């Protein structure tokens, strides 16, 4: 009996192993993405099935780590040598991987692509910014988007104030909020961001300061952290924390912490993503029984425009066996103006959106009934009581419209506050640029960033003066900074 | 006079050759194959990666042989020495505190008369062990918040101990204190299990004899209970000492940018060197740090094994 059981177990094992070896004539695309595409709990399988239905010669496999762990898992996978065929990358990884030969050069494919030559594509300026030494290694279906400052209208009204237009008015408003509500006025996730454009959660305080490497008008590179503008910005932040305007716990807040505090009315001024997030903030405030009306703030007078970050890019790795085929099927259809663009933008019909008659959020105060043929998003599979807003492509940031004659649900799907926030951002933002990769940047920037972050945190919390902070930087970080700057200038 | 042991007089059955034994028990060997494959693939095969400690390798391209350069670099890095000493200090202090508190709590639990209350207390003090470090960090971040929602600060303010909330997790000195407190809170209860087991095994007759001799509760604890526990305490210390280089999660989840450099341990140092270096970390260097950590761990293990043999009469490996 024991022998029989062991034989069966061994057979099961062998058959299991053989099943991995099964192959068909389809081209397999292993795709690695964060949760900017619907995840397992939100209909990813249906998304995958629909994509394969639209591209019958391909077998799509999605690897999707947790959002916050994406780059850790992605790097581990790359280090293992088992590279995916396509993956999404932020600007930092894009520049470095491109410089190190990890990415397939798609310049020619892009020039000959249907998307570029469709007449619908509006992102030439954005794509110019993605080129490294004139070569393109990634495709962005949208603009990068960025953060704008939202102010709670109810708080402004309670203090008898209008939205500020200057920094002085902004600080006066924050002080009025602190006095009126007995709490801080501003909170963020970290005193400085972990990735470019770093300063986008506290733009009114950083103003024209930038803690990373910047190219000056004369073409030379400097470390923005060493500039006077940075010292002034850190003094403003320290003063604001000491005055109780900025939440001390900004240091340890995660983005979810900051959002939850905003929803709980712990503070009234929040710099967060433009577009769809305007709707999310409003609906979550209302779900908490608070007034959801927000005022989207234009950049204050004399201050730079908001940063439009370099968009995350879809890249094909150098180990992909069929790069041109993958480009044609995967990249060049993402903005095809038809069914595939619809899938990437809104998800799967019947799962994420519908045009059939019906009632969504039935039985709640927010329920709405739609007639047959009327486009509407469906209830979130994971978070009951909320609706889907989009899939991967934000319709307000898309770099190509739908094809003529194809139904574009943008007007029906985008809420007015999201549209207004997005338009305000688009009219008041500047494109961030990519810092080219050098071996020195790769080797030293991790330690340098840690030193800078510590100094920024200590100055913000008042445990170091700005002067002492910069003395510390001279001792511990300046040499690293100089070495990186020299390597960047050597590229000129 | 010579003593002849039983083992020498009883003839041992002759062991059959391996091939014959495999033929006889082929079913067991077949079932063992998946386990062997698992261990080989996931435990032994990765060890070939050790060679990268002598290379410079950034994911792409061929690794470049650099000999001992990575080790030279790590000994030059002040951050490495901070992380190394933090690993030793955090681990040893944590070990002593956890073991000390576990002994005290075990003794207190042992003195409890009401069985129901004893079981309830045990359950309550075991529970924190089952919370993940991420949840533990979230809970303590809330408790230690410098704002009005921070229970600890509000309590101290109400008691007049402090005037305004302290940002414990952003202060390099306070961070260490709370790190130890949180560790004691989370791990002490679990460690009491082994001491409770020892205490349960003490012969009640010894206590009765001590009572007849006029010993009170204190003397019974001092002269009966503690000596009975001594061997277990040493065993626990030795077993845990061998694992002190494995410190990561508990530190990582409580760190923030203000205290990160001052509180790094070797594993968090490797993590930041790998994942905080932009895109292309030097895996050769981080492997060298990892290898050094493993070598120190191995040395500790051998020392503990030697100590264990001396104290307990048998090793731990």
HADDOCK unambig.tbl for C-alpha pairs under 7 A between the chains (distance, minus, plus):
assign (segid A and resid 2 and name CA) (segid B and resid 27 and name CA) 6.82 0.50 0.50
assign (segid A and resid 3 and name CA) (segid B and resid 27 and name CA) 4.84 0.50 0.50
assign (segid A and resid 6 and name CA) (segid B and resid 27 and name CA) 5.62 0.50 0.50
assign (segid A and resid 6 and name CA) (segid B and resid 30 and name CA) 6.51 0.50 0.50
assign (segid A and resid 6 and name CA) (segid B and resid 31 and name CA) 5.70 0.50 0.50
assign (segid A and resid 10 and name CA) (segid B and resid 30 and name CA) 6.97 0.50 0.50
assign (segid A and resid 72 and name CA) (segid B and resid 275 and name CA) 6.29 0.50 0.50
assign (segid A and resid 78 and name CA) (segid B and resid 59 and name CA) 6.62 0.50 0.50
assign (segid A and resid 79 and name CA) (segid B and resid 59 and name CA) 5.10 0.50 0.50
assign (segid A and resid 92 and name CA) (segid B and resid 278 and name CA) 6.41 0.50 0.50
assign (segid A and resid 92 and name CA) (segid B and resid 279 and name CA) 6.51 0.50 0.50
assign (segid A and resid 93 and name CA) (segid B and resid 278 and name CA) 6.90 0.50 0.50
assign (segid A and resid 93 and name CA) (segid B and resid 279 and name CA) 4.86 0.50 0.50
assign (segid A and resid 96 and name CA) (segid B and resid 279 and name CA) 5.83 0.50 0.50
assign (segid A and resid 96 and name CA) (segid B and resid 280 and name CA) 6.76 0.50 0.50
assign (segid A and resid 100 and name CA) (segid B and resid 60 and name CA) 6.61 0.50 0.50
assign (segid A and resid 102 and name CA) (segid B and resid 60 and name CA) 6.63 0.50 0.50
assign (segid A and resid 252 and name CA) (segid B and resid 256 and name CA) 6.28 0.50 0.50
assign (segid A and resid 442 and name CA) (segid B and resid 277 and name CA) 5.95 0.50 0.50
assign (segid A and resid 442 and name CA) (segid B and resid 278 and name CA) 5.75 0.50 0.50
assign (segid A and resid 442 and name CA) (segid B and resid 279 and name CA) 6.62 0.50 0.50
assign (segid A and resid 442 and name CA) (segid B and resid 280 and name CA) 5.74 0.50 0.50
assign (segid A and resid 442 and name CA) (segid B and resid 281 and name CA) 6.67 0.50 0.50
assign (segid A and resid 443 and name CA) (segid B and resid 277 and name CA) 6.50 0.50 0.50
assign (segid A and resid 443 and name CA) (segid B and resid 281 and name CA) 6.72 0.50 0.50
assign (segid A and resid 445 and name CA) (segid B and resid 277 and name CA) 5.75 0.50 0.50
assign (segid A and resid 445 and name CA) (segid B and resid 278 and name CA) 6.67 0.50 0.50
assign (segid A and resid 446 and name CA) (segid B and resid 273 and name CA) 6.59 0.50 0.50
assign (segid A and resid 446 and name CA) (segid B and resid 276 and name CA) 4.93 0.50 0.50
assign (segid A and resid 446 and name CA) (segid B and resid 277 and name CA) 3.73 0.50 0.50
assign (segid A and resid 446 and name CA) (segid B and resid 278 and name CA) 6.29 0.50 0.50
assign (segid A and resid 453 and name CA) (segid B and resid 257 and name CA) 5.73 0.50 0.50
assign (segid A and resid 454 and name CA) (segid B and resid 257 and name CA) 5.12 0.50 0.50
assign (segid A and resid 454 and name CA) (segid B and resid 258 and name CA) 4.57 0.50 0.50
assign (segid A and resid 457 and name CA) (segid B and resid 257 and name CA) 6.68 0.50 0.50
assign (segid A and resid 457 and name CA) (segid B and resid 258 and name CA) 5.40 0.50 0.50
assign (segid A and resid 458 and name CA) (segid B and resid 258 and name CA) 6.12 0.50 0.50
